[in-house]
Amino acid sequence: MKTTRRSLKRRYIFFIGSVIATIIVSQAIVQYALQRQNEDAQLINEAGRQRMLSQRISKLILYLNDDLIETDTIKITRLDTLAKLLDTWQQMHDRLISQNQEHNRSKAIESLLNQNIPHVAGIVSAVRNILHDPNEQSVNAAVAEISQHELPFLLLMERTVNQYQREAEQKLDYFKKIELALSVLAIAILVLEFMYIFLPVLKSLRIKNKKLSRLNRELVQSNNELVASEEEIRVNLEQISALRESLEIRERQYRELVENASDMIYELGPDGKFTFVNAVMEVHSGYTKEELLGKPYWELVHEDDRATTIQFYQTQLKECAEVSYHEFRMRGKGLDLWIGQNVRMFFEGKYAHKVSVVARDITQRRHAERALQEAKEKAENATRIKSDFLSMISHEIRTPMNAIIGLTNLLLEDKLTIKQQENLKLLKFSGENLLTIINDILDFSKIEANKIEIDNIDFDLKEIIQRTVNMMEHRVSGKNVKVQAFFDSTLPQYLKGDPVRIVQIITNLMGNAVKFTEEGEVKLIVEMLKREGKSVTFRCTVLDTGIGIAADKLDTIFDSFSQASHNITREYGGTGLGLTITRRLINLMGSDIGVESIPGEGSSFFFSLTLEEGQKPVEGTTSSDLATVLRERSIRVLLVEDNRVNQMVAVNFLQNWGIHTVVASNGKEAVELIKEKRYDLVLMDLQMPVMNGYEATRAIRSMDDPYFKNIPIIALTASAMIEMRGKVLSTGMSDYMSKPFHPGDLQRIISKYALNEDIKVPANSVASQLDLYTEGNAEFKRELIGQFIQNLNELKVVFENALAAKDVEMFRSIVHKSKTTVGVINYKPLSDILGAVKDEMKSAFEHNAIFPNELRIRFYDASDDAIRMLQDELQRTPSTA
């Protein structure tokens, strides 16, 4: 394309216009999106204000009722305030309805607002009666009327606000996608325009610069020739003669070097034909020099590589690249061979007038690379087959194990004879041992695949040590073995780490010690090594007086599937993976394990860990508490399971907790049953005939109604592979449980997904939380409640001081101090508002804005409610004084 000053001007104008147009369009879309977001925010704020006004109206009527009871009179100011609040509240609701209808915003919101009209009318009517005739009878009637309408009104308004927020988020996501697409398009256009405008200019300048350089050299040479004297010309001629002789010598040396080189050397003319070849080229190609000279280069390129080779040279010519490297198969008279060639092109302007090539036979290297690639693919395929095999074995073994352990748990809940209980416990013990072996193999597989993740949570080190020792004491029943634990008193009780893996490590080591010790003792010693700030290093040592290990076996006992001897495998059993897994887990925590042993006297295994000091973990709800909550709710569960025994086990547990259960034997039946829209949760097995769990979930999620998008679907899988979580979540499932499951885990997952967050645990929730900490000590409970009330009152005082001083750190400090109080009473409105207040304080202080009065009111309401709950519990708690 020819470049002129006029064409460049047009290109620059077009480029600037494109930039301006892109900015204008982007800003228009952003402004439109902001306008829609502001409208949505105003509607959400107005809906929230209506809920707040409703609560204020209710409180004001209660105050009127209190006035009548206490003074038998009604304050006129309160009636005026009530009238104003009522008018504002009613107008606000009408405005929400009219705004939604005028802008045709949402059928869902319109439906929710229309559902609230009867409640609004009921409340308005009750309040109007008071305003018309303010007396005790009208107030009492209003209280009764409002108590019927207020809660449904608030719940519907909460759903309305949530619907506003969801639709606003959907709009925001939509605008984000449009802006992203526009940005990508704009960047692509700008890049193309840049290439169209500037690259031709740069290329033209480079070519012109080369021409100018060549002309400059020619001018200098001409000038030297003109100013040279006759004597200088004579001297130059002598020098030229000497140089010619030297050049002939060097050319002879060069030809000898080329002819005797171990690489193929050849040159091509501008027409792509051979102009020079050395003897090595003749040997590798099978052609003589006479046959090659004048022969087109392309005839020696293998047909399968010809297109790529042509493309390679075309690219080199287009880019004017003087030096490059290329590999292809050369077809000679004998066998085909791979060659790697270094190419140098000699350019005149845009055209290459000569090509020099040095090539080497790389056939053996290419064969080695292919063999290496095939080996890599085989190794990857073997790893994939191993993973699939373990997943299949896990499913096939754990499915019947789920039935065995589940039925055992069910039978243990019945009234049984002592002998039957012993037999069932033995059956459960054997099943869990078999499950342990399966888990060892799966853990080993996860470790081998680097898919074990180490948690970092607060845990009670002393408690897990004691629990492990108690478990080991049961294992030594029938043996003359004493199990002891020694815990260093200087060690912190609470640390941050992975308690499950630490228990697994200690259990493996103590289990081995118990297994190989018939008489004597097994000791677990936990001692402090050093402490630096919050970092704590401690050492665990497991000592036994068992059979010991030979010195030549100490280096091999940590190998996979390895035992100290074949007799041990035959006599004591085991997979030989316990110590391997233990060492790998310790390695993942940044440490290693050591061992000392004397055959016949015993062994000592020891390791050290460095962890951070933690806090006391918050205890969860007990199984009996959850069962109580589940029985008080009408929960419907769809169980999708093809195994009849597993159906019986799960249904028995669910029915014992008062959960109505419908069973589907495969995914197809589940898809049909779910259309009834009568279920709160789906428990979905994965491996089933007709239609498996993945297909059924995708079918349910693809249905149009929001019910099918949101209903919790919990995968029940017998596979314990770590990839399972990502697989089920990507399919659209909400969560998953590994079979065989523990009844308490099933309770918790049903409570998590089937119970609404606003549904509270029975009225004694604060009492149960306090009882959990005071363990029935009434006097301690009263003292604790007093401290909590004092702490919350202090929280309110510091809140006002922080607002006055505009010091968010002051408020954060008191919130941190109140953390225990808020955590123990477990009052969600208070914990939620504290986080909102901190964030709003920071934002308001940074932007020199006024702290929202609405948020202040919510804070005081939540704080006062929490104090009132504690005071009520204090009155119910008897004093021992």
Secondary structure as UniProt FT lines:
FT   HELIX           5..71
FT   HELIX           76..103
FT   HELIX           107..132
FT   HELIX           136..227
FT   HELIX           230..260
FT   STRAND          264..268
FT   TURN            270..271
FT   STRAND          273..277
FT   HELIX           279..285
FT   HELIX           289..292
FT   TURN            293..294
FT   HELIX           297..300
FT   HELIX           303..319
FT   STRAND          323..330
FT   STRAND          337..348
FT   TURN            349..350
FT   STRAND          351..361
FT   HELIX           363..412
FT   HELIX           418..448
FT   TURN            449..450
FT   STRAND          457..460
FT   HELIX           461..475
FT   TURN            476..478
FT   STRAND          480..487
FT   TURN            489..490
FT   STRAND          494..497
FT   HELIX           499..515
FT   STRAND          519..532
FT   TURN            533..534
FT   STRAND          535..544
FT   HELIX           551..553
FT   TURN            554..558
FT   TURN            560..561
FT   HELIX           566..572
FT   HELIX           578..588
FT   TURN            589..590
FT   STRAND          593..598
FT   TURN            599..601
FT   STRAND          602..613
FT   HELIX           623..631
FT   STRAND          636..640
FT   HELIX           644..656
FT   TURN            657..658
FT   STRAND          660..664
FT   HELIX           667..674
FT   TURN            675..676
FT   STRAND          681..685
FT   HELIX           693..701
FT   HELIX           706..710
FT   STRAND          713..717
FT   HELIX           723..731
FT   STRAND          735..738
FT   HELIX           743..754
FT   TURN            757..758
FT   TURN            763..764
FT   HELIX           765..774
FT   TURN            775..776
FT   HELIX           778..805
FT   HELIX           808..817
FT   HELIX           819..825
FT   HELIX           828..846
FT   TURN            847..848
FT   HELIX           853..876
//
